[in-house]
Amino acid sequence: MDTFLKKAITLDKTDHLAHFKNYFENDPAMIYLDGNSLGKLPLKTIETTSNIVNNQWGKRLIRSWNENWMDLSGDIAKKIAQIVGAQPDEIFVGDTTSINLYKLLFASLSIQKDKTEIITDDLNFPTDLYIIQGLINQQFKNHTLKVLKSENEIFMDDLKIKSSLNTKTAVITLSLVSYKSSFLYNMETVNNLAHKNNSLVIWDVSHAAGATTIKLNETNADMAVGCTYKYLNGGPGAPAFLYVRKDLQEKLNNPIWSWFAHKNPFDFDSNFVENPGIQKFAISTPSILSLGAIAPGLDVILEAGIKNLQTKSNNQSEFLIELIQHYLVPLGFKMVSPLNNKQRGSHIAIEHPESYRINLAMINPINKKEKVVIPDFRPPSFIRIGITPLYTTYLDLYEAVIRIVEIVKTKEYAAFSTTKLKVT
Ligand SMILES: *Cc1c(COP(=O)(O)O)cnc(C)c1O
């Protein structure tokens, strides 16, 4: 037997988290390696959402606001707080990552009128860059944006952050884990550098939460945003979250005044009085159906333990890197993600000139007896292989790599068009 196959089987056998894959909907004919984009469905979510629809909405109707729904967002905030290393009253759950970034960035710039520079980098997710561009274009017209250039869109040196900060820097906002290369910042280092410079930091932890250890309190982080439908398995378009450190909450204001940010929304007062706590960052009636669907996924993560998940993610990443170097590099693939565990999130990007069509061939095997393997493609030519330590097996990684070898060697990808689909 192939030594890598043997190793995969042994590692799965000794994996203490192996049973968690049974908590999720599973298709044995598919290997899912895209949990960093849309997490799998936890089986418990089917029951939870059906209860919300059939009983809470169907039977209890408006009475459910008091019985179940008004506390739902806070209950979920408590769970997320444990996953990102924060206090429950520092987390608000609702809206989307983009909207939450808009609110926090607007608030941060408004309290530092004498500082007119925003710093980010080219590793950041496009929506984050658009939010900054929009705020400068519409509201903060004297502000400028500095986009730090990474090394080959893969890696950022802390020294570059250090030398870019200056007396004009109001905010630095970065993705903790880069969606493309998987580069992972040292949160503490960046927070310290920014604080020494009297600048605020807003982290986007979307690509980290649920698979990477995040210590918002311990590293004295100011603010963060993140989504719940990736490693947190909250379901497509599930509400996002935001974090604001306790002592900053009184200084920052939500740019959108609305009734759920009001101190007493059900007094139906005609004048806005801002809620003093984290709830000030709310806007509207929570989306109960999708909010309720988040809880079961978070419970699985808390049961497995984020530290254990991080360890497994590192071990699986190391195994995958070995496979890539042994099988794929000789076929013309390049390893994109950093090799050091401390500088990498839970997905691995590889590059090949035919990445787009190889990715299509993996998802749509011509021979229907082959397993469907689902990674994703990111331009210009990256295949991202997402490791979700809750349900990815070592055998999945082995089989996926062997499948890529086959597709490249037989040129199976040549049967696919190079025209891009809507969602890649
Ligand atoms: C997925 C992701 C988002 C998504 O933003 P939405 O507003 O929820 O669509 C934002 N930022 C990062 C870093 C992401 O990975």
The ligand as a Gaussian input file, in Angstrom:
#p B3LYP/6-31G(d) Opt

LIG

0 1
 C      -16.474000      35.820000       3.503000
 C      -15.876000      37.097000       3.868000
 C      -16.650000      38.258000       3.927000
 C      -18.101000      38.228000       3.531000
 O      -18.757000      39.420000       3.698000
 P      -20.360000      39.483000       3.671000
 O      -20.649000      40.893000       3.847000
 O      -20.831000      38.623000       4.834000
 O      -20.829000      38.909000       2.391000
 C      -16.025000      39.435000       4.324000
 N      -14.707000      39.442000       4.651000
 C      -13.938000      38.335000       4.602000
 C      -12.509000      38.390000       5.009000
 C      -14.501000      37.132000       4.208000
 O      -13.740000      36.040000       4.163000

